[in-house]
Amino acid sequence: MIALSFPHLLRAALLLAATGADPALVPLAPERTDGAAVRVLIETMVIDRRGTWSAGADQADLIPGSAGILKKSITLEAKDGRRTKEPIEVVARLIPGVLAPGGPACALALDIETRAASAAPGKTVGRVTSTLSLAAGEERFVDAYVSPKSGNKVAFRVRCVEPRHEEDGSPEMVAVDLEIERRVEGESPSVIGDQKLVALLGREVAATVSDHTTLSGDGEGDGDEGARFRRERLDVTLSPIVTVAGKLQIEVRVSGEVATVGASGKALAHPIDRTEVFLVSSLEARSFEIVLPGSAAEGWTDLRFLVQIRPRF
């Protein structure tokens, strides 16, 4: 079992346990797609004899493939003359799904079970399943329990935000091994970047990798005859965002360009702009390819940069 990390503002009522996601609730993530962590905020609202009141607000960071469990013990009060009490325990299982880029802020599957806590403790008296897809800033009410005896109600007000590392005076360090290998058709593979970087959790660190390669032949009619070379520059920014359930969410941004430069200094540029987000364990390597087609007229084709990171935290 992997324990989830809790923000320091998390109330004791929220008990999280990392478990395998139920395939019936959340589809398996596409191969090599990690998704991203999400901070789920839930306020438990009660409607009974006392009116509408809050039974507490809870929050926690969750990742796709792990479940969060919210337990709330509540005593409902009926509107009859005896003010009949109905002690219950509401147990909600929340499972975040993997989101496509540009989609909603979060997608959640909820399985809510309500159990009696008095005459027949542990007996299930209500069950609700629901799925939510929330945009940034959107909140939704979900009925968790409606009492068949009194009509009293428990509801969850749910919203999601991006998780961020909570500064608590003890900065956490993340070390990242960065390696960039160049592969070009007709050329031998070459490691052009091999660096060890250190960043504070919640901050970013940057590095620039550059190289150039002399190209044979002339411009094949491009009007810039003579020696040419290929100039490469990759600006890499690593942002370790948050740790959840023993995993680190890290964003890798690569910008820059590859340019074919002629004897006169005229350059034909190919811009680079790529962002990847990973959820990784310590010492787990992740990689992705940046592909630039080039052309025969430039003297090179099928240029690939293999970018690999291996964090230690």
KABEL-V167611 format. One record per residue. RES is the residue in one letter. PHI is phi in whole degrees, -180 to 180 (999 if undefined). PSI is psi in whole degrees, -180 to 180 (NA if undefined). Layout:
# KABEL-V167611
RES PHI PSI
RES PHI PSI
This chain:
# KABEL-V167611
M 999 138
I -110 124
A -79 137
L -81 151
S -85 136
F -106 138
P -61 152
H -69 -14
L -88 -1
L -64 133
R -82 159
A -66 -19
A -69 -20
L -94 113
L -111 119
L -110 138
A -135 127
A -79 125
T -137 169
G -68 141
A -68 144
D -77 117
P -59 -23
A -73 -19
L -103 -39
V -127 121
P -61 151
L -62 143
A -68 143
P -57 154
E -55 133
R 68 14
T -104 118
D -89 -30
G 76 -162
A -145 155
A -70 156
V -140 142
R -96 119
V -102 129
L -117 126
I -129 127
E -110 128
T -91 117
M -107 140
V -124 138
I -122 113
D -150 -156
R -56 -31
R -82 0
G 100 -152
T -102 123
W -145 161
S -97 132
A -97 15
G 121 153
A -117 137
D -134 155
Q -150 154
A -164 156
D -93 134
L -130 156
I -127 152
P -56 139
G 94 -6
S -127 153
A -113 149
G -114 142
I -116 123
L -109 123
K -117 130
K -133 127
S -100 123
I -135 142
T -111 112
L -83 149
E -123 120
A -74 164
K -91 8
D -75 173
G -64 -27
R -90 -1
R 50 54
T -57 132
K -93 143
E -132 92
P -75 132
I -138 161
E -124 123
V -102 125
V -121 116
A -114 130
R -106 122
L -114 130
I -129 112
P -77 147
G -102 168
V -81 134
L -107 146
A -82 149
P -56 137
G 81 4
G -90 -157
P -67 166
A -69 -33
C -161 155
A -129 127
L -128 139
A -105 131
L -120 135
D -125 109
I -113 122
E -117 134
T -113 130
R -118 146
A -70 148
A -126 18
S -132 -96
A -58 -44
A -127 73
P -59 136
G 91 -14
K -70 132
T -75 124
V -114 -3
G -172 148
R -147 137
V -136 135
T -119 144
S -155 154
T -125 141
L -127 142
S -129 111
L -115 133
A -80 168
A -60 130
G 83 -7
E -85 145
E -129 155
R -139 143
F -97 134
V -125 123
D -69 120
A -94 -35
Y -160 136
V -124 120
S -69 125
P -71 -17
K -84 -47
S -118 -15
G 81 0
N -62 153
K -134 146
V -121 131
A -135 152
F -106 133
R -99 116
V -116 136
R -149 164
C -130 146
V -138 167
E -72 137
P -74 147
R -138 148
H -64 132
E -89 119
E -72 121
D -126 18
G 89 -7
S -120 87
P -60 137
E -103 134
M -99 142
V -126 123
A -101 139
V -132 125
D -87 121
L -112 129
E -135 135
I -126 123
E -113 136
R -102 133
R -131 122
V -130 139
E -58 126
G 88 -2
E -123 155
S -75 141
P -57 145
S -145 133
V -83 115
I -103 -8
G -148 128
D -149 96
Q -132 153
K -112 118
L -116 151
V -130 132
A -137 155
L -80 141
L -60 130
G 92 -5
R -117 176
E -123 159
V -135 146
A -127 154
A -149 151
T -119 131
V -117 127
S -139 155
D -165 167
H -147 152
T -132 128
T -72 136
L -108 143
S -88 161
G 79 180
D -108 -167
G -79 7
E 48 52
G 90 9
D -86 4
G 79 13
D -135 66
E -73 157
G 114 -172
A -63 140
R -132 162
F -146 160
R -104 122
R -104 130
E -124 135
R -144 124
L -123 119
D -97 116
V -110 128
T -120 124
L -108 127
S -125 95
P -74 116
I -92 -53
V -162 155
T -110 132
V -142 131
A 53 40
G 76 8
K -120 152
L -106 129
Q -91 121
I -132 136
E -104 132
V -118 117
R -114 130
V -125 123
S -128 179
G 129 -154
E -163 160
V -119 128
A -129 138
T -94 119
V -110 125
G -87 177
A -61 -32
S -81 -6
G 96 -7
K -66 135
A -124 139
L -109 112
A -102 145
H -121 108
P -72 153
I -121 131
D -154 105
R -144 138
T -132 133
E -131 145
V -122 130
F -125 150
L -115 109
V -131 151
S -83 164
S -62 135
L 71 8
E -87 126
A -89 143
R -134 146
S -144 160
F -151 160
E -108 141
I -112 122
V -114 128
L -122 127
P -73 -36
G 63 -161
S -162 158
A -61 -34
A -64 -26
E -87 -12
G 91 7
W -156 151
T -144 161
D 52 61
L -88 128
R -129 133
F -108 122
L -97 112
V -101 124
Q -128 137
I -123 150
R -142 101
P -83 154
R -131 123
F -150 NA
